Amino acid sequence: MFHAKLTRAIALSLLAGLPLSASAWDRTIPANAQRGEIRQIEGMLVEINGTRVLLPPGVQIRDTANRGIVPTAIPPGAQIRYLVNQQGVPTRIWLLTPEEAAKPAPGN
């Protein structure tokens, strides 16, 4: 009896994790997101396309598996797509997979 409950609990927990891992590959990057290359300098200071930018609190950075990461986890020279706010500061950043980076940007 205990073995059956344990097996069922393990199976349910594995199934519960499936949508999270499947959604990582179904991410949608908005068509108006700009392209660039990013390099983390120090703390919240990054360089995007050669221009230093201080990222705002609450910036959302997604790695290639669509997981949220902090600026210090950005690999040097990563290819990105990003959205900016009205002040021109990036607020959402997606690190691109090699396949995503090879695709032309929408509108090009």
N, CA, C and O atoms as a GROMACS GRO file, in nm:
protein
  432
    1MET      N    1   0.083  -0.120   0.000
    1MET     CA    2   0.000   0.000   0.000
    1MET      C    3   0.087   0.126   0.000
    1MET      O    4   0.066   0.217  -0.080
    2PHE      N    5   0.186   0.132   0.090
    2PHE     CA    6   0.274   0.248   0.098
    2PHE      C    7   0.352   0.263  -0.031
    2PHE      O    8   0.370   0.374  -0.081
    3HIS      N    9   0.399   0.151  -0.086
    3HIS     CA   10   0.477   0.154  -0.211
    3HIS      C   11   0.394   0.212  -0.326
    3HIS      O   12   0.445   0.291  -0.405
    4ALA      N   13   0.268   0.174  -0.335
    4ALA     CA   14   0.181   0.225  -0.442
    4ALA      C   15   0.158   0.375  -0.427
    4ALA      O   16   0.159   0.448  -0.526
    5LYS      N   17   0.139   0.423  -0.305
    5LYS     CA   18   0.119   0.566  -0.282
    5LYS      C   19   0.246   0.644  -0.316
    5LYS      O   20   0.240   0.752  -0.374
    6LEU      N   21   0.359   0.589  -0.279
    6LEU     CA   22   0.486   0.655  -0.308
    6LEU      C   23   0.509   0.662  -0.459
    6LEU      O   24   0.550   0.766  -0.511
    7THR      N   25   0.484   0.553  -0.528
    7THR     CA   26   0.500   0.551  -0.673
    7THR      C   27   0.407   0.652  -0.739
    7THR      O   28   0.448   0.723  -0.830
    8ARG      N   29   0.284   0.659  -0.694
    8ARG     CA   30   0.186   0.754  -0.747
    8ARG      C   31   0.231   0.898  -0.720
    8ARG      O   32   0.220   0.984  -0.808
    9ALA      N   33   0.282   0.924  -0.601
    9ALA     CA   34   0.328   1.059  -0.566
    9ALA      C   35   0.447   1.100  -0.653
    9ALA      O   36   0.455   1.215  -0.697
   10ILE      N   37   0.537   1.008  -0.677
   10ILE     CA   38   0.653   1.039  -0.762
   10ILE      C   39   0.607   1.066  -0.905
   10ILE      O   40   0.654   1.161  -0.968
   11ALA      N   41   0.516   0.983  -0.956
   11ALA     CA   42   0.467   1.002  -1.092
   11ALA      C   43   0.396   1.136  -1.107
   11ALA      O   44   0.416   1.206  -1.207
   12LEU      N   45   0.316   1.174  -1.010
   12LEU     CA   46   0.244   1.302  -1.017
   12LEU      C   47   0.342   1.420  -1.010
   12LEU      O   48   0.324   1.519  -1.081
   13SER      N   49   0.444   1.409  -0.927
   13SER     CA   50   0.539   1.520  -0.919
   13SER      C   51   0.619   1.533  -1.048
   13SER      O   52   0.654   1.644  -1.088
   14LEU      N   53   0.650   1.421  -1.113
   14LEU     CA   54   0.719   1.427  -1.242
   14LEU      C   55   0.630   1.490  -1.349
   14LEU      O   56   0.677   1.571  -1.429
   15LEU      N   57   0.504   1.452  -1.350
   15LEU     CA   58   0.411   1.510  -1.447
   15LEU      C   59   0.389   1.658  -1.422
   15LEU      O   60   0.372   1.734  -1.517
   16ALA      N   61   0.389   1.700  -1.297
   16ALA     CA   62   0.368   1.841  -1.264
   16ALA      C   63   0.483   1.926  -1.318
   16ALA      O   64   0.462   2.043  -1.351
   17GLY      N   65   0.602   1.870  -1.327
   17GLY     CA   66   0.717   1.944  -1.377
   17GLY      C   67   0.723   1.953  -1.528
   17GLY      O   68   0.798   2.036  -1.581
   18LEU      N   69   0.647   1.872  -1.599
   18LEU     CA   70   0.653   1.872  -1.745
   18LEU      C   71   0.613   2.004  -1.809
   18LEU      O   72   0.684   2.050  -1.898
   19PRO      N   73   0.504   2.068  -1.769
   19PRO     CA   74   0.468   2.194  -1.835
   19PRO      C   75   0.577   2.300  -1.823
   19PRO      O   76   0.594   2.380  -1.915
   20LEU      N   77   0.650   2.302  -1.712
   20LEU     CA   78   0.756   2.401  -1.697
   20LEU      C   79   0.868   2.378  -1.796
   20LEU      O   80   0.916   2.472  -1.859
   21SER      N   81   0.911   2.252  -1.811
   21SER     CA   82   1.019   2.228  -1.904
   21SER      C   83   0.973   2.239  -2.047
   21SER      O   84   1.050   2.282  -2.133
   22ALA      N   85   0.851   2.202  -2.077
   22ALA     CA   86   0.800   2.215  -2.214
   22ALA      C   87   0.782   2.362  -2.251
   22ALA      O   88   0.806   2.399  -2.366
   23SER      N   89   0.741   2.446  -2.156
   23SER     CA   90   0.718   2.586  -2.187
   23SER      C   91   0.848   2.660  -2.218
   23SER      O   92   0.847   2.764  -2.284
   24ALA      N   93   0.961   2.608  -2.170
   24ALA     CA   94   1.088   2.672  -2.199
   24ALA      C   95   1.116   2.675  -2.348
   24ALA      O   96   1.183   2.766  -2.397
   25TRP      N   97   1.066   2.580  -2.421
   25TRP     CA   98   1.091   2.573  -2.565
   25TRP      C   99   0.982   2.641  -2.645
   25TRP      O  100   0.997   2.659  -2.766
   26ASP      N  101   0.873   2.680  -2.581
   26ASP     CA  102   0.764   2.748  -2.649
   26ASP      C  103   0.764   2.896  -2.619
   26ASP      O  104   0.660   2.962  -2.634
   27ARG      N  105   0.875   2.952  -2.578
   27ARG     CA  106   0.875   3.093  -2.540
   27ARG      C  107   0.852   3.180  -2.663
   27ARG      O  108   0.895   3.150  -2.774
   28THR      N  109   0.783   3.289  -2.637
   28THR     CA  110   0.754   3.384  -2.742
   28THR      C  111   0.824   3.515  -2.709
   28THR      O  112   0.799   3.576  -2.605
   29ILE      N  113   0.912   3.555  -2.798
   29ILE     CA  114   0.981   3.682  -2.781
   29ILE      C  115   0.906   3.782  -2.869
   29ILE      O  116   0.890   3.757  -2.989
   30PRO      N  117   0.861   3.894  -2.813
   30PRO     CA  118   0.784   3.991  -2.892
   30PRO      C  119   0.857   4.034  -3.019
   30PRO      O  120   0.979   4.051  -3.020
   31ALA      N  121   0.781   4.053  -3.125
   31ALA     CA  122   0.838   4.091  -3.255
   31ALA      C  123   0.912   4.225  -3.248
   31ALA      O  124   1.006   4.247  -3.325
   32ASN      N  125   0.870   4.313  -3.158
   32ASN     CA  126   0.934   4.445  -3.150
   32ASN      C  127   1.058   4.446  -3.059
   32ASN      O  128   1.115   4.552  -3.034
   33ALA      N  129   1.099   4.329  -3.010
   33ALA     CA  130   1.219   4.323  -2.927
   33ALA      C  131   1.342   4.346  -3.014
   33ALA      O  132   1.358   4.285  -3.120
   34GLN      N  133   1.428   4.435  -2.968
   34GLN     CA  134   1.551   4.468  -3.042
   34GLN      C  135   1.653   4.356  -3.025
   34GLN      O  136   1.646   4.276  -2.932
   35ARG      N  137   1.749   4.351  -3.117
   35ARG     CA  138   1.857   4.253  -3.110
   35ARG      C  139   1.982   4.320  -3.058
   35ARG      O  140   2.001   4.441  -3.075
   36GLY      N  141   2.067   4.240  -2.995
   36GLY     CA  142   2.193   4.296  -2.950
   36GLY      C  143   2.285   4.191  -2.893
   36GLY      O  144   2.258   4.071  -2.895
   37GLU      N  145   2.395   4.241  -2.841
   37GLU     CA  146   2.494   4.159  -2.771
   37GLU      C  147   2.513   4.223  -2.635
   37GLU      O  148   2.524   4.345  -2.624
   38ILE      N  149   2.517   4.140  -2.531
   38ILE     CA  150   2.525   4.192  -2.394
   38ILE      C  151   2.649   4.138  -2.324
   38ILE      O  152   2.693   4.025  -2.348
   39ARG      N  153   2.701   4.221  -2.237
   39ARG     CA  154   2.814   4.182  -2.153
   39ARG      C  155   2.792   4.245  -2.017
   39ARG      O  156   2.769   4.365  -2.007
   40GLN      N  157   2.798   4.164  -1.912
   40GLN     CA  158   2.780   4.214  -1.776
   40GLN      C  159   2.910   4.278  -1.732
   40GLN      O  160   3.017   4.219  -1.747
   41ILE      N  161   2.902   4.399  -1.676
   41ILE     CA  162   3.020   4.473  -1.630
   41ILE      C  163   3.038   4.453  -1.480
   41ILE      O  164   3.138   4.396  -1.435
   42GLU      N  165   2.941   4.502  -1.402
   42GLU     CA  166   2.946   4.493  -1.257
   42GLU      C  167   2.807   4.515  -1.200
   42GLU      O  168   2.741   4.613  -1.235
   43GLY      N  169   2.762   4.426  -1.114
   43GLY     CA  170   2.631   4.441  -1.055
   43GLY      C  171   2.522   4.451  -1.162
   43GLY      O  172   2.507   4.360  -1.244
   44MET      N  173   2.448   4.561  -1.161
   44MET     CA  174   2.340   4.583  -1.257
   44MET      C  175   2.388   4.658  -1.381
   44MET      O  176   2.307   4.691  -1.469
   45LEU      N  177   2.516   4.686  -1.390
   45LEU     CA  178   2.572   4.756  -1.504
   45LEU      C  179   2.611   4.656  -1.613
   45LEU      O  180   2.690   4.565  -1.590
   46VAL      N  181   2.553   4.675  -1.732
   46VAL     CA  182   2.583   4.589  -1.846
   46VAL      C  183   2.622   4.676  -1.964
   46VAL      O  184   2.608   4.798  -1.961
   47GLU      N  185   2.671   4.611  -2.067
   47GLU     CA  186   2.701   4.679  -2.192
   47GLU      C  187   2.620   4.609  -2.300
   47GLU      O  188   2.634   4.488  -2.320
   48ILE      N  189   2.536   4.686  -2.370
   48ILE     CA  190   2.456   4.632  -2.479
   48ILE      C  191   2.499   4.702  -2.606
   48ILE      O  192   2.490   4.824  -2.618
   49ASN      N  193   2.546   4.624  -2.700
   49ASN     CA  194   2.595   4.678  -2.828
   49ASN      C  195   2.697   4.789  -2.808
   49ASN      O  196   2.698   4.888  -2.881
   50GLY      N  197   2.784   4.772  -2.707
   50GLY     CA  198   2.891   4.868  -2.683
   50GLY      C  199   2.853   4.987  -2.597
   50GLY      O  200   2.939   5.070  -2.567
   51THR      N  201   2.726   4.998  -2.555
   51THR     CA  202   2.682   5.110  -2.472
   51THR      C  203   2.653   5.061  -2.331
   51THR      O  204   2.580   4.964  -2.312
   52ARG      N  205   2.711   5.128  -2.233
   52ARG     CA  206   2.687   5.089  -2.093
   52ARG      C  207   2.547   5.133  -2.050
   52ARG      O  208   2.503   5.244  -2.077
   53VAL      N  209   2.479   5.040  -1.983
   53VAL     CA  210   2.341   5.062  -1.939
   53VAL      C  211   2.327   5.010  -1.797
   53VAL      O  212   2.371   4.900  -1.766
   54LEU      N  213   2.266   5.091  -1.710
   54LEU     CA  214   2.235   5.045  -1.574
   54LEU      C  215   2.094   4.986  -1.578
   54LEU      O  216   1.997   5.057  -1.602
   55LEU      N  217   2.086   4.855  -1.553
   55LEU     CA  218   1.955   4.790  -1.557
   55LEU      C  219   1.871   4.833  -1.438
   55LEU      O  220   1.924   4.850  -1.328
   56PRO      N  221   1.741   4.850  -1.458
   56PRO     CA  222   1.653   4.894  -1.348
   56PRO      C  223   1.619   4.778  -1.255
   56PRO      O  224   1.627   4.662  -1.294
   57PRO      N  225   1.580   4.810  -1.132
   57PRO     CA  226   1.529   4.705  -1.043
   57PRO      C  227   1.407   4.640  -1.110
   57PRO      O  228   1.326   4.708  -1.172
   58GLY      N  229   1.397   4.511  -1.098
   58GLY     CA  230   1.283   4.441  -1.156
   58GLY      C  231   1.303   4.399  -1.300
   58GLY      O  232   1.211   4.343  -1.361
   59VAL      N  233   1.420   4.424  -1.358
   59VAL     CA  234   1.446   4.380  -1.495
   59VAL      C  235   1.429   4.228  -1.500
   59VAL      O  236   1.469   4.157  -1.409
   60GLN      N  237   1.370   4.181  -1.608
   60GLN     CA  238   1.351   4.036  -1.627
   60GLN      C  239   1.451   3.988  -1.731
   60GLN      O  240   1.449   4.033  -1.846
   61ILE      N  241   1.538   3.897  -1.690
   61ILE     CA  242   1.636   3.840  -1.782
   61ILE      C  243   1.609   3.690  -1.789
   61ILE      O  244   1.605   3.622  -1.687
   62ARG      N  245   1.591   3.640  -1.911
   62ARG     CA  246   1.564   3.498  -1.933
   62ARG      C  247   1.681   3.433  -2.003
   62ARG      O  248   1.731   3.485  -2.103
   63ASP      N  249   1.727   3.318  -1.951
   63ASP     CA  250   1.836   3.247  -2.017
   63ASP      C  251   1.781   3.167  -2.135
   63ASP      O  252   1.662   3.177  -2.167
   64THR      N  253   1.866   3.089  -2.199
   64THR     CA  254   1.824   3.015  -2.319
   64THR      C  255   1.722   2.907  -2.289
   64THR      O  256   1.654   2.860  -2.381
   65ALA      N  257   1.708   2.867  -2.163
   65ALA     CA  258   1.605   2.770  -2.123
   65ALA      C  259   1.482   2.842  -2.066
   65ALA      O  260   1.393   2.778  -2.010
   66ASN      N  261   1.479   2.974  -2.082
   66ASN     CA  262   1.367   3.058  -2.038
   66ASN      C  263   1.355   3.069  -1.885
   66ASN      O  264   1.247   3.100  -1.833
   67ARG      N  265   1.464   3.044  -1.814
   67ARG     CA  266   1.465   3.060  -1.669
   67ARG      C  267   1.509   3.202  -1.636
   67ARG      O  268   1.594   3.258  -1.705
   68GLY      N  269   1.451   3.259  -1.531
   68GLY     CA  270   1.493   3.391  -1.486
   68GLY      C  271   1.633   3.384  -1.426
   68GLY      O  272   1.664   3.295  -1.347
   69ILE      N  273   1.718   3.480  -1.464
   69ILE     CA  274   1.854   3.485  -1.410
   69ILE      C  275   1.886   3.627  -1.365
   69ILE      O  276   1.815   3.721  -1.400
   70VAL      N  277   1.993   3.641  -1.289
   70VAL     CA  278   2.040   3.772  -1.244
   70VAL      C  279   2.148   3.820  -1.342
   70VAL      O  280   2.207   3.739  -1.413
   71PRO      N  281   2.173   3.951  -1.346
   71PRO     CA  282   2.272   4.003  -1.442
   71PRO      C  283   2.410   3.938  -1.431
   71PRO      O  284   2.477   3.921  -1.533
   72THR      N  285   2.453   3.902  -1.311
   72THR     CA  286   2.586   3.843  -1.297
   72THR      C  287   2.596   3.705  -1.361
   72THR      O  288   2.706   3.652  -1.376
   73ALA      N  289   2.484   3.644  -1.398
   73ALA     CA  290   2.484   3.512  -1.463
   73ALA      C  291   2.486   3.522  -1.615
   73ALA      O  292   2.484   3.420  -1.684
   74ILE      N  293   2.490   3.644  -1.669
   74ILE     CA  294   2.491   3.662  -1.814
   74ILE      C  295   2.629   3.622  -1.867
   74ILE      O  296   2.731   3.674  -1.822
   75PRO      N  297   2.632   3.529  -1.963
   75PRO     CA  298   2.763   3.494  -2.021
   75PRO      C  299   2.815   3.608  -2.108
   75PRO      O  300   2.736   3.675  -2.174
   76PRO      N  301   2.945   3.631  -2.111
   76PRO     CA  302   3.001   3.741  -2.190
   76PRO      C  303   2.969   3.725  -2.338
   76PRO      O  304   2.980   3.616  -2.394
   77GLY      N  305   2.929   3.835  -2.401
   77GLY     CA  306   2.903   3.834  -2.544
   77GLY      C  307   2.778   3.759  -2.587
   77GLY      O  308   2.768   3.718  -2.702
   78ALA      N  309   2.683   3.740  -2.496
   78ALA     CA  310   2.561   3.668  -2.528
   78ALA      C  311   2.476   3.748  -2.628
   78ALA      O  312   2.465   3.870  -2.618
   79GLN      N  313   2.418   3.678  -2.723
   79GLN     CA  314   2.325   3.739  -2.817
   79GLN      C  315   2.190   3.749  -2.748
   79GLN      O  316   2.146   3.654  -2.683
   80ILE      N  317   2.123   3.863  -2.763
   80ILE     CA  318   1.997   3.886  -2.692
   80ILE      C  319   1.893   3.950  -2.784
   80ILE      O  320   1.924   4.002  -2.891
   81ARG      N  321   1.769   3.945  -2.737
   81ARG     CA  322   1.661   4.031  -2.784
   81ARG      C  323   1.612   4.098  -2.657
   81ARG      O  324   1.613   4.037  -2.550
   82TYR      N  325   1.570   4.225  -2.668
   82TYR     CA  326   1.530   4.297  -2.547
   82TYR      C  327   1.425   4.403  -2.578
   82TYR      O  328   1.416   4.455  -2.689
   83LEU      N  329   1.345   4.433  -2.475
   83LEU     CA  330   1.246   4.540  -2.481
   83LEU      C  331   1.291   4.652  -2.389
   83LEU      O  332   1.350   4.627  -2.284
   84VAL      N  333   1.263   4.775  -2.430
   84VAL     CA  334   1.300   4.892  -2.349
   84VAL      C  335   1.174   4.964  -2.302
   84VAL      O  336   1.068   4.952  -2.362
   85ASN      N  337   1.189   5.040  -2.193
   85ASN     CA  338   1.078   5.123  -2.144
   85ASN      C  339   1.080   5.258  -2.216
   85ASN      O  340   1.156   5.277  -2.310
   86GLN      N  341   0.996   5.352  -2.172
   86GLN     CA  342   0.986   5.483  -2.237
   86GLN      C  343   1.115   5.564  -2.226
   86GLN      O  344   1.140   5.653  -2.307
   87GLN      N  345   1.198   5.532  -2.127
   87GLN     CA  346   1.325   5.602  -2.112
   87GLN      C  347   1.437   5.534  -2.192
   87GLN      O  348   1.552   5.578  -2.189
   88GLY      N  349   1.404   5.426  -2.263
   88GLY     CA  350   1.502   5.355  -2.343
   88GLY      C  351   1.587   5.256  -2.265
   88GLY      O  352   1.689   5.208  -2.314
   89VAL      N  353   1.544   5.224  -2.142
   89VAL     CA  354   1.618   5.130  -2.057
   89VAL      C  355   1.560   4.990  -2.074
   89VAL      O  356   1.438   4.973  -2.070
   90PRO      N  357   1.644   4.889  -2.095
   90PRO     CA  358   1.594   4.752  -2.110
   90PRO      C  359   1.522   4.704  -1.984
   90PRO      O  360   1.573   4.717  -1.873
   91THR      N  361   1.403   4.649  -2.003
   91THR     CA  362   1.326   4.596  -1.892
   91THR      C  363   1.303   4.446  -1.903
   91THR      O  364   1.278   4.378  -1.803
   92ARG      N  365   1.312   4.392  -2.024
   92ARG     CA  366   1.299   4.247  -2.047
   92ARG      C  367   1.406   4.206  -2.147
   92ARG      O  368   1.421   4.266  -2.254
   93ILE      N  369   1.482   4.102  -2.109
   93ILE     CA  370   1.594   4.056  -2.191
   93ILE      C  371   1.584   3.905  -2.206
   93ILE      O  372   1.562   3.833  -2.108
   94TRP      N  373   1.602   3.857  -2.328
   94TRP     CA  374   1.606   3.714  -2.356
   94TRP      C  375   1.742   3.679  -2.413
   94TRP      O  376   1.781   3.734  -2.516
   95LEU      N  377   1.815   3.588  -2.350
   95LEU     CA  378   1.938   3.536  -2.407
   95LEU      C  379   1.897   3.437  -2.516
   95LEU      O  380   1.810   3.353  -2.493
   96LEU      N  381   1.958   3.447  -2.631
   96LEU     CA  382   1.916   3.366  -2.745
   96LEU      C  383   1.993   3.235  -2.753
   96LEU      O  384   2.113   3.229  -2.725
   97THR      N  385   1.922   3.131  -2.794
   97THR     CA  386   1.987   3.004  -2.827
   97THR      C  387   2.059   3.025  -2.959
   97THR      O  388   2.029   3.122  -3.029
   98PRO      N  389   2.152   2.939  -2.996
   98PRO     CA  390   2.218   2.952  -3.128
   98PRO      C  391   2.116   2.952  -3.243
   98PRO      O  392   2.134   3.022  -3.342
   99GLU      N  393   2.010   2.872  -3.230
   99GLU     CA  394   1.907   2.867  -3.334
   99GLU      C  395   1.832   2.999  -3.344
   99GLU      O  396   1.805   3.048  -3.454
  100GLU      N  397   1.796   3.058  -3.229
  100GLU     CA  398   1.726   3.187  -3.229
  100GLU      C  399   1.816   3.298  -3.282
  100GLU      O  400   1.770   3.386  -3.355
  101ALA      N  401   1.944   3.294  -3.246
  101ALA     CA  402   2.038   3.397  -3.292
  101ALA      C  403   2.060   3.389  -3.442
  101ALA      O  404   2.087   3.491  -3.505
  102ALA      N  405   2.048   3.270  -3.500
  102ALA     CA  406   2.069   3.252  -3.644
  102ALA      C  407   1.952   3.303  -3.728
  102ALA      O  408   1.968   3.331  -3.847
  103LYS      N  409   1.835   3.314  -3.666
  103LYS     CA  410   1.717   3.362  -3.739
  103LYS      C  411   1.725   3.513  -3.759
  103LYS      O  412   1.775   3.584  -3.671
  104PRO      N  413   1.677   3.562  -3.874
  104PRO     CA  414   1.675   3.708  -3.890
  104PRO      C  415   1.573   3.770  -3.794
  104PRO      O  416   1.471   3.709  -3.761
  105ALA      N  417   1.602   3.891  -3.750
  105ALA     CA  418   1.509   3.960  -3.660
  105ALA      C  419   1.381   3.993  -3.737
  105ALA      O  420   1.387   4.023  -3.856
  106PRO      N  421   1.266   3.987  -3.669
  106PRO     CA  422   1.141   4.022  -3.737
  106PRO      C  423   1.151   4.163  -3.796
  106PRO      O  424   1.207   4.254  -3.735
  107GLY      N  425   1.097   4.178  -3.915
  107GLY     CA  426   1.102   4.308  -3.981
  107GLY      C  427   1.224   4.326  -4.069
  107GLY      O  428   1.235   4.427  -4.139
  108ASN      N  429   1.317   4.229  -4.066
  108ASN     CA  430   1.436   4.237  -4.152
  108ASN      C  431   1.424   4.142  -4.269
  108ASN      O  432   1.514   4.134  -4.352
   0.00000   0.00000   0.00000
